[in-house]
Amino acid sequence: MRKRTVGIIGCGLITQVEHLPNLLGLRDRFEVIGVADPSEMVRAYLHKTRGVVGYAEAGELLDLKPDCVVIATPDAFHVDLTLEALARGMHVFVEKPLCYDPADAVRIAAARDRAGKIVQVGYMKRFDPAYLALYRMLMDQKTELLSVNVDVLDPDFWPFTAHHDVIFGNDLPEEAIAENGRKRMVQIEAALGRTVDTQDARGFAGPLCSSLVHDVNLVSGALGAIGRSSGAPISAAFHGGDRAAIGAARIAGSDALINLSWTAVPKLAHYSERISFAFEDAQFELKFPSPYLNHQPTELIERRSTGIALTEIRHRPSYAEAFVDELCAWHDAMESETPAKNSVESAGADMSLLAGLGRLAIAAR
């Protein structure tokens, strides 16, 4: 097994809590040769605590010619950095969302194919042991699927990272902040096909593209187990910009619905994420912990009945960590030169659905 040199671009929360320590821990697979972040405070801190060399510009890190890069910057930079890394002949792991505009996924897929490299999108839930067990169960399910229901209450990260050693730099260059805002709005408007105000941009980028994008991707993957896929969006609404969002879509080739709900609960130290698949004679429910609580298993609950007697089985497949397993899968794809499990194409389909929901939500105001 070849050890791959890797650089990380963007050193915010997800890099500090997950990607950097996990890559350092996978020492038989990866050698971290540097990180890039515009904050000098963050670079200095990670050098002191993790022993990694930091660079102010992504280009400086790419000039070192690592075998592969992890892109964990603000979302608006994902597309350009992925294209640049591919043009330099590097494999890419890019955090979700891959892009805002589905057309950018097409561009990235073409660049990936020209380069002959692996691009994997950071949907760690597809590596969750409970999801994988659910997928196997769905393959054996013979009755009609009635609905898929997603409900999320999200306080953000603060209750679940207080025990971590994390730094947030307050020394970001003003131009970098302004550039992020400009690029973000341009990409959001391209995705939605219209001019939007700040409130609508927050609704699309936050509840839909930052949070529910994970659930949309998981549902799409799980539907594949029964030969189905996500269909057209039919309704959506935002509340208070990024305070809450709801949406509904058809399951392709069926009247069954996918129902989505996300609510911010900023002063409640409780995270709840439930995804259920309801059939005529069974229900399968995933109950996720906060993504920042490593090795805390997702609950998989299977419910069936015989007459009035209900049987409820709680499955705990393992304590494996999805954030680690997705990096191992990326390495395996590089080794075998086979397509990544979380592909550019699937991420593009996710963004097409979310863009459709965003347009419906704006129209409903």
ABEGO torsion letter per residue (X at the ends): XBBBBBBBBEABAAAAAAAAAAAAABAAABBBAEBBBABAAAAAAAAAAAGBBBBABAAAAAAAGBABBBBABBAAAAAAAAAAAAAAGBBBBBBOBABABAAAAAAAAAAAAAAGBBBBBBBAAAABAAAAAAAAAAAABABBBABBBBBBBBAEAAAAAAABBBBBBAABBAAAAAAAAAAAAAAAAAAAGBBBBAAAAAAAABAAAAAAAAAAAAAAAAAAAAGBBBBBBABBBBBGEAABBBBBBBBBGBABBBBBBBBBBAABBBBBBBBBBBBAABBBBBBBBBAABBGBBBBBBBBBBBEABBBBBBBBABABBAAAAAAAAAAAAAAAGBBBABBAAAAAAAAAAAAAAAAAAAAAX
